[in-house]
């Protein structure tokens, strides 16, 4: 994933560089360097970025792409009143992806 792709992925999910760094487990400066093309993600970070990209693709099956950042900030009953953003930051892309896959299989758009 190159820098512009990472920037686009962050935009699609409504994530700041800081939030992306927390999810991946790197510094904000590292994310900025990736986006500027000054360095590339380690294999472990690249796997986590692919998981974020997969999450974004799955969310786009449920929602209009421009509504995803708003959905990420909305408290959901399915998440015990937490926001998807909170789950992503606290438990990672895999945890949120499991919820999204349940939503896709149940075809229950909106609330989650």
Buried (B, 14 or more C-beta within 10 A) or exposed (E): BEBEEBBBBBEBBBBEBEBBBBBBEBEBEBBBBBBEEEEEBEEEBBEBBBBBBBBBEBBEEBBEEEBBBEBBEBEBEBBEEBBBBBBBBEBBBEEBBEBBEEBBEEEEEEEB
